[in-house]
């Protein structure tokens, strides 16, 4: 390549980058206004509401923290916003998601496999499936690929080792080929993520990974008590990582109707990290965003336990009308006031942020001589 060709290539690259800057940034809504602020940062500081496209995001937590519910709500909310320009792939190797999405959201989120579709069993299958799906996206489309979950897939070397072990046992022989190799983490680190983020950005897509938190068996006194699979590669490449923990079971003790989670953003790439919020999930409804917004707006949940306080029973003022929490939930829905509720919630959130903001002169401002 001569100097003239190199100059043309550089000009074309700069022109492409400038054009990319002009494109509006796509954010995928979570179905929860509060969680949108936590993971996105908020529009008032120049970011957005929800998960940004072009990124790898992960939800991890113990079993029973409604990670699959949050993933399906994410897809349903994004579909409602972007309509026929939105596409998704819900990869469920463990076949564990039994949520009736047609009843909850009005469409089947888990269509039957296409003809000749490759089953995702190994991390190598996963890599192939992600890129195949990304390649199918059209220039005017956006989308989300969900893996539920990372813990349910293995690697090709482990499958081959398992097959050799079974054949040895069939012959009545012992099997010992040394220690387990870390092929899974090695593949993620050295192959899977290379070039993936730039491709996600180009395709206006997001990779959403669900991981289980497990006991770190054999951990020393000062080692972490919990662990997640995948090694350090995911932690390095992910843009957002949230940790979910159950705080309350809603309904009666013998017939719970839902759960309330505390969701914390352990990693983000906006200037408000480590924020958290409560997210309520009703098993027959999904995320109860109106209830969560009301709870935040009127400080109705204990900041420590997430338990509803007694003042939720009456005395909530909405434009001069006093109602109980349940009455206000119905009032908001009946009068289509969700956008106004969102506005008030965002205003309160920003006021809380302003109250803790550090205000100082610019560090390297020119000093007067």
Buried (B, 14 or more C-beta within 10 A) or exposed (E): EEEEEEEEEEEEEEEEEEEEEEEEEBBBBBBBBBBBBBBBBBBEEEBBBBBBBBBBBBBBBBEEBBBBBBBBBBBBBBBEBBEEBBBBBBBBBEEEBEBEBEEBBEEEBBEEEEEEEEEBBBBBBBBEBBBEBBEEBEEEBBBBBBBBBBBBBBBBBBEEBEEEBEEBEEEEEEEEEEEEEEBBBBBBBEBBBEEBBEBBBEBBBBBBBBBBBEEEEEEEEEEEEBBBBBBEBBEEBBBBBBBBBBBBEBEEEEEEEBBBBBBBBBBBEBEBEEBBBBBBBBBEEBBBBBBBBBBBBBEBBEEEEBEBEEEBEEEBEBEEEEBBBEBBBEBBEEEEBBEEBBEBBBEBBBEEBEEEEEEEEEEEEEEEE
